[in-house]
Amino acid sequence: MLPENIRKYKIILASNSPRRQQVLHEMGIHFEVRVKPVDEIFPPELTKEAVAIFLSELKAKAFLAAEFEEDELLITADTIVCLGDEILNKPNDREHAIEMLTKLSGRKHEVITGVCLRSKEKMTSFAVSTQVYFRELSKEEIMYYVDVFQPFDKAGSYGIQEWIGFVGITKIEGSYFNVVGFPTEKIFEALKNF
């Protein structure tokens, strides 16, 4: 059931992520995909939450106000993985992915998704954080995951919805869908209040 104020908008998802597209579809929201390329570069002095919001807003600002119809609402999102104060972006290659997962093994890390909603008239954004705990992963498990699942398009080099999430994550504190890359409950609430 979608509230009236969500139904009145034509939703545009600015993401090529099949995971985000699937989740939004499962929420019962009809949308079209429109993506503009951006360089995901952020000022180094930003806090972790501010980085996630900055990147989601950067994706939204790639669209000019003149490109929006009156009833269109754009959703952008960006997910970052943080180990302490270090931000683990998408890996450059196989070795980099193995190195990242070796760092995450046996430790707690934080996944933060920044989300931006933008219409012709206004823009609002927020960030959601989830704590994720990995058990100790063997070198063989890490190499198997990287070689079979090739997580090169994923921040932190993993997808919670893939094999490594099933066998390696002991618990999470917060939203599961936030770790997937789309904090559904908060997005639904934000759409209702937009």
Backbone as JSON Lines, residues from 0, in Angstrom:
{"i":0,"aa":"M","n":[0.84,-1.19,0.0],"ca":[0.0,0.0,0.0],"c":[0.88,1.25,0.0]}
{"i":1,"aa":"L","n":[0.72,2.07,-1.0],"ca":[1.5,3.31,-1.07],"c":[0.63,4.49,-0.69]}
{"i":2,"aa":"P","n":[1.14,5.34,0.2],"ca":[0.39,6.56,0.54],"c":[0.19,7.44,-0.69]}
{"i":3,"aa":"E","n":[-0.86,8.25,-0.66],"ca":[-1.23,9.11,-1.78],"c":[-0.07,10.0,-2.24]}
{"i":4,"aa":"N","n":[0.67,10.57,-1.28],"ca":[1.72,11.51,-1.68],"c":[2.92,10.82,-2.35]}
{"i":5,"aa":"I","n":[3.05,9.5,-2.2],"ca":[4.07,8.78,-2.98],"c":[3.52,8.5,-4.37]}
{"i":6,"aa":"R","n":[2.23,8.11,-4.43],"ca":[1.62,7.76,-5.71],"c":[1.53,8.94,-6.67]}
{"i":7,"aa":"K","n":[1.5,10.16,-6.13],"ca":[1.34,11.33,-7.02],"c":[2.62,11.64,-7.8]}
{"i":8,"aa":"Y","n":[3.75,11.07,-7.34],"ca":[5.03,11.32,-8.02],"c":[5.36,10.25,-9.05]}
{"i":9,"aa":"K","n":[6.06,10.67,-10.09],"ca":[6.68,9.74,-11.02],"c":[8.11,9.57,-10.5]}
{"i":10,"aa":"I","n":[8.42,8.39,-10.0],"ca":[9.7,8.15,-9.33],"c":[10.78,7.81,-10.37]}
{"i":11,"aa":"I","n":[11.93,8.46,-10.21],"ca":[13.09,8.17,-11.04],"c":[14.2,7.68,-10.12]}
{"i":12,"aa":"L","n":[14.73,6.53,-10.4],"ca":[15.86,5.99,-9.64],"c":[17.13,6.22,-10.46]}
{"i":13,"aa":"A","n":[18.05,6.99,-9.9],"ca":[19.32,7.26,-10.59],"c":[20.36,6.26,-10.11]}
{"i":14,"aa":"S","n":[20.17,5.0,-10.49],"ca":[21.1,3.95,-10.08],"c":[21.04,2.78,-11.06]}
{"i":15,"aa":"N","n":[22.22,2.31,-11.47],"ca":[22.31,1.11,-12.29],"c":[22.35,-0.16,-11.45]}
{"i":16,"aa":"S","n":[22.36,0.01,-10.11],"ca":[22.48,-1.15,-9.23],"c":[21.26,-2.06,-9.35]}
{"i":17,"aa":"P","n":[21.47,-3.32,-9.77],"ca":[20.32,-4.23,-9.84],"c":[19.71,-4.47,-8.46]}
{"i":18,"aa":"R","n":[20.53,-4.37,-7.41],"ca":[20.02,-4.57,-6.05],"c":[19.06,-3.45,-5.66]}
{"i":19,"aa":"R","n":[19.46,-2.2,-5.91],"ca":[18.57,-1.08,-5.58],"c":[17.29,-1.14,-6.41]}
{"i":20,"aa":"Q","n":[17.41,-1.49,-7.67],"ca":[16.23,-1.58,-8.54],"c":[15.28,-2.66,-8.04]}
{"i":21,"aa":"Q","n":[15.83,-3.81,-7.65],"ca":[14.99,-4.9,-7.16],"c":[14.27,-4.52,-5.87]}
{"i":22,"aa":"V","n":[15.01,-3.89,-4.95],"ca":[14.43,-3.53,-3.66],"c":[13.31,-2.5,-3.83]}
{"i":23,"aa":"L","n":[13.52,-1.49,-4.67],"ca":[12.49,-0.47,-4.9],"c":[11.26,-1.11,-5.55]}
{"i":24,"aa":"H","n":[11.48,-2.03,-6.47],"ca":[10.38,-2.76,-7.1],"c":[9.61,-3.57,-6.05]}
{"i":25,"aa":"E","n":[10.34,-4.24,-5.16],"ca":[9.71,-5.07,-4.1],"c":[8.92,-4.2,-3.12]}
{"i":26,"aa":"M","n":[9.28,-2.92,-3.02],"ca":[8.54,-1.99,-2.15],"c":[7.2,-1.6,-2.79]}
{"i":27,"aa":"G","n":[6.97,-2.03,-4.03],"ca":[5.72,-1.72,-4.7],"c":[5.71,-0.36,-5.38]}
{"i":28,"aa":"I","n":[6.91,0.19,-5.58],"ca":[7.02,1.51,-6.18],"c":[7.39,1.38,-7.66]}
{"i":29,"aa":"H","n":[6.59,1.96,-8.51],"ca":[6.89,1.98,-9.95],"c":[7.87,3.1,-10.22]}
{"i":30,"aa":"F","n":[8.87,2.83,-11.04],"ca":[9.91,3.83,-11.28],"c":[10.54,3.6,-12.64]}
{"i":31,"aa":"E","n":[11.26,4.61,-13.08],"ca":[12.1,4.44,-14.26],"c":[13.53,4.75,-13.83]}
{"i":32,"aa":"V","n":[14.48,4.2,-14.56],"ca":[15.9,4.4,-14.25],"c":[16.47,5.45,-15.19]}
{"i":33,"aa":"R","n":[17.12,6.45,-14.6],"ca":[17.86,7.47,-15.36],"c":[19.16,7.71,-14.62]}
{"i":34,"aa":"V","n":[20.26,7.53,-15.3],"ca":[21.56,7.66,-14.63],"c":[22.44,8.65,-15.38]}
{"i":35,"aa":"K","n":[23.15,9.46,-14.6],"ca":[24.17,10.35,-15.18],"c":[25.48,10.02,-14.5]}
{"i":36,"aa":"P","n":[26.56,9.9,-15.26],"ca":[27.85,9.57,-14.64],"c":[28.37,10.74,-13.82]}
{"i":37,"aa":"V","n":[28.97,10.43,-12.67],"ca":[29.63,11.44,-11.83],"c":[30.95,10.88,-11.34]}
{"i":38,"aa":"D","n":[31.9,11.77,-11.09],"ca":[33.16,11.37,-10.45],"c":[32.92,11.37,-8.95]}
{"i":39,"aa":"E","n":[33.02,10.19,-8.33],"ca":[32.7,10.07,-6.91],"c":[33.89,10.52,-6.06]}
{"i":40,"aa":"I","n":[34.16,11.81,-6.11],"ca":[35.26,12.41,-5.36],"c":[34.66,13.32,-4.3]}
{"i":41,"aa":"F","n":[35.18,13.23,-3.08],"ca":[34.62,14.02,-1.98],"c":[35.74,14.73,-1.22]}
{"i":42,"aa":"P","n":[35.4,15.86,-0.56],"ca":[36.4,16.57,0.24],"c":[36.9,15.68,1.39]}
{"i":43,"aa":"P","n":[38.21,15.62,1.61],"ca":[38.76,14.69,2.6],"c":[38.4,15.02,4.06]}
{"i":44,"aa":"E","n":[37.98,16.26,4.32],"ca":[37.69,16.64,5.71],"c":[36.3,16.23,6.18]}
{"i":45,"aa":"L","n":[35.46,15.68,5.3],"ca":[34.1,15.3,5.67],"c":[34.07,14.11,6.62]}
{"i":46,"aa":"T","n":[33.06,14.1,7.5],"ca":[32.82,12.92,8.35],"c":[32.29,11.79,7.45]}
{"i":47,"aa":"K","n":[32.27,10.57,7.98],"ca":[31.81,9.41,7.21],"c":[30.37,9.61,6.71]}
{"i":48,"aa":"E","n":[29.47,10.04,7.63],"ca":[28.07,10.26,7.26],"c":[27.97,11.34,6.19]}
{"i":49,"aa":"A","n":[28.77,12.39,6.36],"ca":[28.75,13.5,5.4],"c":[29.24,13.06,4.03]}
{"i":50,"aa":"V","n":[30.19,12.13,3.98],"ca":[30.68,11.6,2.69],"c":[29.53,10.9,1.95]}
{"i":51,"aa":"A","n":[28.8,10.03,2.66],"ca":[27.7,9.29,2.04],"c":[26.62,10.24,1.52]}
{"i":52,"aa":"I","n":[26.3,11.27,2.31],"ca":[25.3,12.26,1.88],"c":[25.83,13.07,0.72]}
{"i":53,"aa":"F","n":[27.08,13.52,0.81],"ca":[27.7,14.32,-0.25],"c":[27.64,13.58,-1.59]}
{"i":54,"aa":"L","n":[27.98,12.28,-1.58],"ca":[27.99,11.5,-2.82],"c":[26.58,11.29,-3.38]}
{"i":55,"aa":"S","n":[25.6,11.08,-2.49],"ca":[24.22,10.92,-2.98],"c":[23.71,12.24,-3.57]}
{"i":56,"aa":"E","n":[24.07,13.36,-2.94],"ca":[23.67,14.67,-3.46],"c":[24.39,15.0,-4.76]}
{"i":57,"aa":"L","n":[25.65,14.57,-4.87],"ca":[26.42,14.78,-6.1],"c":[25.7,14.11,-7.29]}
{"i":58,"aa":"K","n":[25.2,12.89,-7.05],"ca":[24.47,12.17,-8.1],"c":[23.16,12.88,-8.46]}
{"i":59,"aa":"A","n":[22.5,13.47,-7.45],"ca":[21.25,14.2,-7.7],"c":[21.5,15.51,-8.44]}
{"i":60,"aa":"K","n":[22.59,16.19,-8.08],"ca":[22.9,17.49,-8.7],"c":[23.39,17.36,-10.14]}
{"i":61,"aa":"A","n":[23.69,16.14,-10.57],"ca":[24.07,15.92,-11.97],"c":[22.89,16.2,-12.9]}
{"i":62,"aa":"F","n":[21.69,16.18,-12.34],"ca":[20.48,16.49,-13.1],"c":[20.13,17.97,-12.92]}
{"i":63,"aa":"L","n":[19.9,18.67,-14.0],"ca":[19.52,20.08,-13.93],"c":[18.04,20.19,-13.56]}
{"i":64,"aa":"A","n":[17.69,21.26,-12.85],"ca":[16.29,21.47,-12.46],"c":[15.38,21.49,-13.68]}
{"i":65,"aa":"A","n":[15.89,22.03,-14.77],"ca":[15.1,22.14,-16.01],"c":[14.76,20.76,-16.6]}
{"i":66,"aa":"E","n":[15.49,19.74,-16.18],"ca":[15.24,18.38,-16.7],"c":[14.07,17.69,-16.01]}
{"i":67,"aa":"F","n":[13.59,18.27,-14.92],"ca":[12.51,17.65,-14.14],"c":[11.14,18.13,-14.6]}
{"i":68,"aa":"E","n":[10.22,17.17,-14.71],"ca":[8.8,17.53,-14.83],"c":[8.3,17.86,-13.43]}
{"i":69,"aa":"E","n":[7.16,18.54,-13.35],"ca":[6.62,18.96,-12.04],"c":[6.36,17.78,-11.1]}
{"i":70,"aa":"D","n":[5.96,16.62,-11.68],"ca":[5.56,15.5,-10.83],"c":[6.67,14.45,-10.65]}
{"i":71,"aa":"E","n":[7.88,14.77,-11.08],"ca":[8.97,13.79,-10.99],"c":[9.75,13.93,-9.68]}
{"i":72,"aa":"L","n":[10.12,12.79,-9.13],"ca":[10.91,12.77,-7.91],"c":[12.08,11.8,-8.13]}
{"i":73,"aa":"L","n":[13.28,12.31,-7.97],"ca":[14.51,11.56,-8.19],"c":[15.02,10.97,-6.87]}
{"i":74,"aa":"I","n":[15.44,9.71,-6.91],"ca":[16.07,9.08,-5.75],"c":[17.5,8.71,-6.14]}
{"i":75,"aa":"T","n":[18.48,9.18,-5.36],"ca":[19.87,8.76,-5.54],"c":[20.37,8.2,-4.22]}
{"i":76,"aa":"A","n":[21.37,7.33,-4.3],"ca":[21.93,6.74,-3.08],"c":[23.4,6.4,-3.31]}
{"i":77,"aa":"D","n":[24.15,6.43,-2.23],"ca":[25.54,5.99,-2.29],"c":[25.89,5.3,-0.98]}
{"i":78,"aa":"T","n":[26.5,4.13,-1.09],"ca":[26.84,3.34,0.09],"c":[28.34,3.27,0.26]}
{"i":79,"aa":"I","n":[28.79,3.54,1.48],"ca":[30.22,3.42,1.79],"c":[30.41,2.41,2.94]}
{"i":80,"aa":"V","n":[31.56,1.78,2.95],"ca":[31.93,0.82,4.0],"c":[33.1,1.42,4.77]}
{"i":81,"aa":"C","n":[32.98,1.46,6.09],"ca":[34.0,2.1,6.93],"c":[34.54,1.13,7.96]}
{"i":82,"aa":"L","n":[35.87,1.06,8.02],"ca":[36.55,0.28,9.06],"c":[37.25,1.31,9.92]}
{"i":83,"aa":"G","n":[36.67,1.62,11.07],"ca":[37.15,2.76,11.85],"c":[36.9,4.02,11.04]}
{"i":84,"aa":"D","n":[37.95,4.81,10.84],"ca":[37.83,6.03,10.04],"c":[38.2,5.82,8.57]}
{"i":85,"aa":"E","n":[38.62,4.61,8.22],"ca":[39.01,4.33,6.84],"c":[37.79,3.97,6.0]}
{"i":86,"aa":"I","n":[37.64,4.65,4.86],"ca":[36.55,4.35,3.94],"c":[37.06,3.36,2.9]}
{"i":87,"aa":"L","n":[36.36,2.21,2.82],"ca":[36.72,1.19,1.84],"c":[35.79,1.33,0.64]}
{"i":88,"aa":"N","n":[36.3,1.88,-0.43],"ca":[35.5,2.08,-1.64],"c":[35.4,0.79,-2.44]}
{"i":89,"aa":"K","n":[35.02,0.88,-3.7],"ca":[35.01,-0.29,-4.58],"c":[36.45,-0.69,-4.86]}
{"i":90,"aa":"P","n":[36.74,-1.97,-4.92],"ca":[38.13,-2.41,-5.14],"c":[38.6,-2.12,-6.56]}
{"i":91,"aa":"N","n":[39.9,-1.91,-6.69],"ca":[40.5,-1.64,-8.01],"c":[40.66,-2.93,-8.83]}
{"i":92,"aa":"D","n":[40.93,-4.04,-8.11],"ca":[41.2,-5.3,-8.79],"c":[41.08,-6.45,-7.79]}
{"i":93,"aa":"R","n":[41.41,-7.66,-8.23],"ca":[41.29,-8.86,-7.4],"c":[42.1,-8.74,-6.11]}
{"i":94,"aa":"E","n":[43.37,-8.31,-6.24],"ca":[44.24,-8.22,-5.07],"c":[43.69,-7.22,-4.05]}
{"i":95,"aa":"H","n":[43.18,-6.1,-4.55],"ca":[42.62,-5.07,-3.68],"c":[41.38,-5.6,-2.95]}
{"i":96,"aa":"A","n":[40.54,-6.37,-3.65],"ca":[39.35,-6.97,-3.03],"c":[39.76,-7.95,-1.93]}
{"i":97,"aa":"I","n":[40.75,-8.77,-2.2],"ca":[41.23,-9.74,-1.2],"c":[41.8,-9.0,0.01]}
{"i":98,"aa":"E","n":[42.54,-7.93,-0.25],"ca":[43.12,-7.12,0.83],"c":[42.02,-6.52,1.71]}
{"i":99,"aa":"M","n":[40.97,-5.99,1.1],"ca":[39.87,-5.39,1.87],"c":[39.16,-6.42,2.73]}
{"i":100,"aa":"L","n":[38.83,-7.57,2.14],"ca":[38.12,-8.6,2.9],"c":[38.98,-9.17,4.02]}
{"i":101,"aa":"T","n":[40.29,-9.22,3.8],"ca":[41.21,-9.65,4.86],"c":[41.17,-8.66,6.03]}
{"i":102,"aa":"K","n":[41.07,-7.37,5.72],"ca":[40.94,-6.35,6.77],"c":[39.63,-6.49,7.54]}
{"i":103,"aa":"L","n":[38.55,-6.81,6.82],"ca":[37.22,-6.91,7.46],"c":[37.06,-8.19,8.27]}
{"i":104,"aa":"S","n":[37.85,-9.22,7.94],"ca":[37.74,-10.53,8.59],"c":[37.9,-10.43,10.1]}
{"i":105,"aa":"G","n":[36.94,-11.01,10.81],"ca":[37.0,-11.07,12.27],"c":[36.72,-9.75,12.97]}
{"i":106,"aa":"R","n":[36.21,-8.77,12.23],"ca":[36.03,-7.44,12.82],"c":[34.64,-6.88,12.54]}
{"i":107,"aa":"K","n":[34.34,-5.83,13.3],"ca":[33.1,-5.07,13.08],"c":[33.42,-3.91,12.17]}
{"i":108,"aa":"H","n":[32.51,-3.62,11.22],"ca":[32.65,-2.42,10.4],"c":[31.29,-1.76,10.26]}
{"i":109,"aa":"E","n":[31.29,-0.6,9.65],"ca":[30.07,0.2,9.53],"c":[29.74,0.41,8.05]}
{"i":110,"aa":"V","n":[28.46,0.23,7.72],"ca":[27.99,0.51,6.36],"c":[27.05,1.71,6.45]}
{"i":111,"aa":"I","n":[27.36,2.74,5.68],"ca":[26.56,3.97,5.7],"c":[26.04,4.23,4.28]}
{"i":112,"aa":"T","n":[24.73,4.41,4.18],"ca":[24.13,4.78,2.9],"c":[23.57,6.19,3.0]}
{"i":113,"aa":"G","n":[24.0,7.03,2.08],"ca":[23.42,8.36,1.94],"c":[22.34,8.3,0.88]}
{"i":114,"aa":"V","n":[21.21,8.95,1.14],"ca":[20.1,8.96,0.2],"c":[19.68,10.41,-0.03]}
{"i":115,"aa":"C","n":[19.38,10.73,-1.28],"ca":[18.91,12.07,-1.63],"c":[17.62,11.96,-2.43]}
{"i":116,"aa":"L","n":[16.62,12.73,-2.04],"ca":[15.36,12.84,-2.79],"c":[15.31,14.25,-3.36]}
{"i":117,"aa":"R","n":[15.04,14.33,-4.65],"ca":[15.04,15.64,-5.29],"c":[13.9,15.77,-6.29]}
{"i":118,"aa":"S","n":[13.2,16.9,-6.2],"ca":[12.19,17.25,-7.2],"c":[12.63,18.54,-7.86]}
{"i":119,"aa":"K","n":[11.79,19.09,-8.72],"ca":[12.09,20.37,-9.38],"c":[12.26,21.47,-8.34]}
{"i":120,"aa":"E","n":[11.48,21.36,-7.24],"ca":[11.42,22.44,-6.24],"c":[12.37,22.27,-5.06]}
{"i":121,"aa":"K","n":[12.61,21.04,-4.63],"ca":[13.38,20.88,-3.4],"c":[14.22,19.61,-3.39]}
{"i":122,"aa":"M","n":[15.09,19.56,-2.38],"ca":[15.99,18.42,-2.22],"c":[16.15,18.14,-0.73]}
{"i":123,"aa":"T","n":[16.1,16.86,-0.37],"ca":[16.34,16.48,1.03],"c":[17.22,15.23,1.04]}
{"i":124,"aa":"S","n":[18.06,15.1,2.06],"ca":[18.96,13.95,2.12],"c":[19.19,13.51,3.56]}
{"i":125,"aa":"F","n":[19.63,12.27,3.7],"ca":[19.88,11.69,5.02],"c":[20.84,10.52,4.87]}
{"i":126,"aa":"A","n":[21.35,10.04,6.0],"ca":[22.24,8.87,6.0],"c":[21.75,7.86,7.03]}
{"i":127,"aa":"V","n":[21.95,6.59,6.72],"ca":[21.58,5.49,7.62],"c":[22.82,4.63,7.83]}
{"i":128,"aa":"S","n":[23.04,4.22,9.08],"ca":[24.24,3.46,9.42],"c":[23.87,2.09,10.01]}
{"i":129,"aa":"T","n":[24.62,1.07,9.64],"ca":[24.44,-0.3,10.15],"c":[25.81,-0.87,10.52]}
{"i":130,"aa":"Q","n":[25.87,-1.54,11.66],"ca":[27.1,-2.21,12.09],"c":[27.07,-3.66,11.61]}
{"i":131,"aa":"V","n":[28.16,-4.11,11.01],"ca":[28.24,-5.47,10.46],"c":[29.43,-6.2,11.08]}
{"i":132,"aa":"Y","n":[29.22,-7.44,11.49],"ca":[30.26,-8.24,12.13],"c":[30.62,-9.45,11.27]}
{"i":133,"aa":"F","n":[31.88,-9.57,10.9],"ca":[32.38,-10.74,10.18],"c":[33.09,-11.67,11.14]}
{"i":134,"aa":"R","n":[32.9,-12.98,10.97],"ca":[33.74,-13.94,11.68],"c":[35.11,-13.94,10.99]}
{"i":135,"aa":"E","n":[36.05,-14.67,11.56],"ca":[37.36,-14.83,10.91],"c":[37.16,-15.62,9.61]}
{"i":136,"aa":"L","n":[37.59,-15.03,8.52],"ca":[37.48,-15.7,7.22],"c":[38.85,-16.26,6.83]}
{"i":137,"aa":"S","n":[38.86,-17.46,6.29],"ca":[40.13,-18.03,5.85],"c":[40.53,-17.4,4.52]}
{"i":138,"aa":"K","n":[41.81,-17.47,4.21],"ca":[42.32,-16.96,2.94],"c":[41.61,-17.66,1.77]}
{"i":139,"aa":"E","n":[41.37,-18.97,1.92],"ca":[40.71,-19.75,0.86],"c":[39.28,-19.27,0.65]}
{"i":140,"aa":"E","n":[38.58,-18.98,1.75],"ca":[37.19,-18.49,1.64],"c":[37.15,-17.13,0.93]}
{"i":141,"aa":"I","n":[38.07,-16.25,1.31],"ca":[38.12,-14.92,0.7],"c":[38.42,-15.04,-0.8]}
{"i":142,"aa":"M","n":[39.4,-15.85,-1.14],"ca":[39.77,-16.01,-2.55],"c":[38.64,-16.66,-3.35]}
{"i":143,"aa":"Y","n":[37.98,-17.65,-2.76],"ca":[36.83,-18.28,-3.43],"c":[35.76,-17.24,-3.72]}
{"i":144,"aa":"Y","n":[35.41,-16.44,-2.71],"ca":[34.35,-15.43,-2.89],"c":[34.72,-14.43,-3.98]}
{"i":145,"aa":"V","n":[35.93,-13.91,-3.91],"ca":[36.35,-12.89,-4.89],"c":[36.38,-13.48,-6.3]}
{"i":146,"aa":"D","n":[36.89,-14.7,-6.44],"ca":[37.01,-15.31,-7.77],"c":[35.67,-15.71,-8.37]}
{"i":147,"aa":"V","n":[34.75,-16.18,-7.54],"ca":[33.46,-16.65,-8.05],"c":[32.46,-15.49,-8.2]}
{"i":148,"aa":"F","n":[32.42,-14.58,-7.21],"ca":[31.39,-13.54,-7.2],"c":[31.86,-12.2,-7.75]}
{"i":149,"aa":"Q","n":[33.17,-12.03,-7.89],"ca":[33.76,-10.83,-8.48],"c":[33.1,-9.53,-7.97]}
{"i":150,"aa":"P","n":[33.28,-9.21,-6.7],"ca":[32.57,-8.08,-6.09],"c":[33.22,-6.72,-6.37]}
{"i":151,"aa":"F","n":[33.61,-6.49,-7.62],"ca":[34.38,-5.29,-7.95],"c":[33.51,-4.03,-8.06]}
{"i":152,"aa":"D","n":[32.19,-4.23,-8.08],"ca":[31.29,-3.07,-8.15],"c":[30.7,-2.74,-6.78]}
{"i":153,"aa":"K","n":[31.28,-3.33,-5.72],"ca":[30.7,-3.17,-4.39],"c":[31.68,-2.52,-3.42]}
{"i":154,"aa":"A","n":[31.2,-1.51,-2.7],"ca":[32.0,-0.89,-1.65],"c":[32.37,-1.96,-0.63]}
{"i":155,"aa":"G","n":[33.63,-1.95,-0.18],"ca":[34.07,-2.94,0.8],"c":[34.31,-4.31,0.21]}
{"i":156,"aa":"S","n":[34.09,-4.47,-1.08],"ca":[34.35,-5.74,-1.8],"c":[33.43,-6.88,-1.43]}
{"i":157,"aa":"Y","n":[32.21,-6.58,-0.97],"ca":[31.3,-7.7,-0.7],"c":[29.85,-7.25,-0.81]}
{"i":158,"aa":"G","n":[28.98,-8.24,-1.04],"ca":[27.53,-8.04,-0.99],"c":[26.96,-8.95,0.08]}
{"i":159,"aa":"I","n":[26.24,-8.38,1.03],"ca":[25.69,-9.17,2.14],"c":[24.72,-10.24,1.64]}
{"i":160,"aa":"Q","n":[24.1,-9.98,0.47],"ca":[23.11,-10.92,-0.08],"c":[23.76,-12.05,-0.86]}
{"i":161,"aa":"E","n":[25.09,-12.09,-0.9],"ca":[25.82,-13.13,-1.62],"c":[26.42,-14.15,-0.64]}
{"i":162,"aa":"W","n":[27.14,-15.13,-1.19],"ca":[27.67,-16.25,-0.42],"c":[28.38,-15.81,0.86]}
{"i":163,"aa":"I","n":[29.22,-14.78,0.75],"ca":[30.0,-14.36,1.92],"c":[29.12,-13.85,3.05]}
{"i":164,"aa":"G","n":[27.99,-13.25,2.68],"ca":[27.05,-12.8,3.7],"c":[26.39,-13.96,4.42]}
{"i":165,"aa":"F","n":[26.07,-15.02,3.66],"ca":[25.45,-16.2,4.26],"c":[26.38,-16.92,5.22]}
{"i":166,"aa":"V","n":[27.67,-17.02,4.86],"ca":[28.58,-17.85,5.65],"c":[29.52,-17.05,6.55]}
{"i":167,"aa":"G","n":[29.66,-15.76,6.3],"ca":[30.69,-15.01,7.03],"c":[30.22,-13.96,8.01]}
{"i":168,"aa":"I","n":[28.96,-13.51,7.88],"ca":[28.48,-12.44,8.76],"c":[27.76,-13.05,9.95]}
{"i":169,"aa":"T","n":[28.27,-12.73,11.15],"ca":[27.7,-13.32,12.37],"c":[26.5,-12.54,12.88]}
{"i":170,"aa":"K","n":[26.51,-11.21,12.7],"ca":[25.35,-10.41,13.1],"c":[25.45,-9.01,12.5]}
{"i":171,"aa":"I","n":[24.3,-8.35,12.49],"ca":[24.29,-6.93,12.12],"c":[23.46,-6.19,13.16]}
{"i":172,"aa":"E","n":[23.77,-4.91,13.32],"ca":[22.98,-4.03,14.19],"c":[22.47,-2.91,13.31]}
{"i":173,"aa":"G","n":[21.17,-2.93,13.02],"ca":[20.59,-1.93,12.14],"c":[19.91,-2.59,10.95]}
{"i":174,"aa":"S","n":[19.72,-1.82,9.9],"ca":[18.95,-2.25,8.74],"c":[19.75,-3.16,7.81]}
{"i":175,"aa":"Y","n":[19.21,-4.35,7.54],"ca":[19.81,-5.27,6.56],"c":[19.83,-4.61,5.18]}
{"i":176,"aa":"F","n":[18.7,-4.0,4.8],"ca":[18.61,-3.42,3.45],"c":[19.55,-2.24,3.27]}
{"i":177,"aa":"N","n":[19.93,-1.6,4.38],"ca":[20.94,-0.55,4.29],"c":[22.27,-1.13,3.82]}
{"i":178,"aa":"V","n":[22.59,-2.32,4.27],"ca":[23.84,-2.98,3.86],"c":[23.75,-3.42,2.4]}
{"i":179,"aa":"V","n":[22.55,-3.78,1.96],"ca":[22.33,-4.08,0.54],"c":[22.55,-2.82,-0.29]}
{"i":180,"aa":"G","n":[22.32,-1.65,0.33],"ca":[22.57,-0.38,-0.36],"c":[21.35,0.52,-0.5]}
{"i":181,"aa":"F","n":[20.26,0.14,0.17],"ca":[19.02,0.91,0.03],"c":[18.19,0.77,1.31]}
{"i":182,"aa":"P","n":[18.32,1.72,2.26],"ca":[17.61,1.62,3.55],"c":[16.12,1.86,3.38]}
{"i":183,"aa":"T","n":[15.4,0.78,3.07],"ca":[14.0,0.86,2.61],"c":[13.06,1.57,3.57]}
{"i":184,"aa":"E","n":[13.14,1.27,4.85],"ca":[12.19,1.84,5.82],"c":[12.34,3.36,5.88]}
{"i":185,"aa":"K","n":[13.59,3.84,5.93],"ca":[13.84,5.28,5.99],"c":[13.45,5.96,4.67]}
{"i":186,"aa":"I","n":[13.69,5.27,3.55],"ca":[13.32,5.84,2.24],"c":[11.8,5.96,2.15]}
{"i":187,"aa":"F","n":[11.09,4.93,2.59],"ca":[9.62,4.97,2.57],"c":[9.11,6.13,3.39]}
{"i":188,"aa":"E","n":[9.68,6.29,4.6],"ca":[9.29,7.38,5.49],"c":[9.58,8.74,4.85]}
{"i":189,"aa":"A","n":[10.76,8.86,4.23],"ca":[11.15,10.13,3.59],"c":[10.23,10.44,2.42]}
{"i":190,"aa":"L","n":[9.85,9.42,1.64],"ca":[8.93,9.64,0.53],"c":[7.56,10.11,1.04]}
{"i":191,"aa":"K","n":[7.1,9.5,2.14],"ca":[5.81,9.9,2.71],"c":[5.82,11.36,3.16]}
{"i":192,"aa":"N","n":[7.0,11.8,3.65],"ca":[7.09,13.15,4.21],"c":[7.62,14.19,3.23]}
{"i":193,"aa":"F","n":[7.92,13.78,2.01],"ca":[8.57,14.71,1.08],"c":[7.64,15.85,0.71]}
